[in-house]
């Protein structure tokens, strides 16, 4: 009985003695692998480029808010390296076009006013000629009918007829000129009553 117990105890001790070197060897094997992994990690970090530091945004990096004056937002003025707003760039051509149109309109009005002045001169001359023809006709008629034998006065009758034709032609010319003057006065916004010449 004692002998069996002794054998069992010897077996346990022997197993313990055998397992201890195996466990120590296992720990020695695992320790170098952990150290090797740490060295590899350090080497990997040294090969990688250093990370860039994060940029800190300050007030200088931010654009200032547009100023408000009288309830209207004022656009910031263009400084060095900046372009002016598109509306400012478009303002110059618009102003130039308006100026050109205004000059053209002014020249056209001047031309119309000159034409109106010329027509008035023509009208005054035509009216003067018409008055002259009418006086001549009146005198020639009195001379013609004062002749007792006027029915046989073919020359006197021919002069009367000629003067009457001149009066008719000149009266038609006066009417046409009056229409042209009136139309131009209306176009230019001229008061026809103020511009009308005094009658003879």
HUQUINOR-V294348 format. One record per residue. N is the residue number from 1. PHI is phi in whole degrees, -180 to 180 (999 if undefined). Layout:
N,PHI + N,PHI
//
This chain:
1,999 + 2,-65 + 3,-68 + 4,-64 + 5,-67 + 6,-66 + 7,-63 + 8,-66 + 9,-66 + 10,-64 + 11,-64 + 12,-66 + 13,-64 + 14,-65 + 15,-64 + 16,-67 + 17,-66 + 18,-72 + 19,-74 + 20,-63 + 21,-61 + 22,-65 + 23,-67 + 24,-65 + 25,-67 + 26,-65 + 27,-67 + 28,-65 + 29,-68 + 30,-76 + 31,-63 + 32,-59 + 33,-68 + 34,-68 + 35,-64 + 36,-64 + 37,-63 + 38,-64 + 39,-63 + 40,-63 + 41,-64 + 42,-64 + 43,-64 + 44,-64 + 45,-66 + 46,-68 + 47,-72 + 48,-71 + 49,-68 + 50,-66 + 51,-69 + 52,-71 + 53,-71 + 54,-68 + 55,-77 + 56,-98 + 57,-86 + 58,-113 + 59,-64 + 60,-66 + 61,-77 + 62,-89 + 63,-77 + 64,-70 + 65,-69 + 66,-64 + 67,-76 + 68,-110 + 69,-131 + 70,57 + 71,80 + 72,-112 + 73,-80 + 74,-94 + 75,-73 + 76,-66 + 77,-72 + 78,-77 + 79,-101 + 80,-66 + 81,82 + 82,-111 + 83,-100 + 84,-70 + 85,-59 + 86,-63 + 87,-63 + 88,-67 + 89,-70 + 90,-84 + 91,-67 + 92,-63 + 93,-61 + 94,-64 + 95,-63 + 96,-64 + 97,-63 + 98,-63 + 99,-64 + 100,-63 + 101,-63 + 102,-66 + 103,-65 + 104,-62 + 105,-64 + 106,-65 + 107,-64 + 108,-65 + 109,-65 + 110,-60 + 111,-64 + 112,-67 + 113,-65 + 114,-65 + 115,-63 + 116,-64 + 117,-63 + 118,-65 + 119,-64 + 120,-65 + 121,-64 + 122,-64 + 123,-66 + 124,-63 + 125,-65 + 126,-66 + 127,-67 + 128,-65 + 129,-64 + 130,-63 + 131,-62 + 132,-64 + 133,-63 + 134,-67 + 135,-67 + 136,-61 + 137,-64 + 138,-63 + 139,-66 + 140,-66 + 141,-66 + 142,-62 + 143,-65 + 144,-65 + 145,-80 + 146,-77 + 147,-80 + 148,-61 + 149,-104 + 150,-65 + 151,-65 + 152,-99 + 153,-86 + 154,-69 + 155,-67 + 156,-62 + 157,-66 + 158,-66 + 159,-65 + 160,-61 + 161,-63 + 162,-65 + 163,-66 + 164,-64 + 165,-66 + 166,-63 + 167,-63 + 168,-64 + 169,-64 + 170,-68 + 171,-64 + 172,-65 + 173,-63 + 174,-63 + 175,-63 + 176,-64 + 177,-65 + 178,-62 + 179,-64 + 180,-65 + 181,-63 + 182,-63 + 183,-65 + 184,-68 + 185,-62 + 186,-67 + 187,-64 + 188,-86 + 189,74 + 190,-92 + 191,-73 + 192,-66 + 193,-68 + 194,-71 + 195,-84 + 196,-65 + 197,-72 + 198,-66 + 199,-70 + 200,-68
//
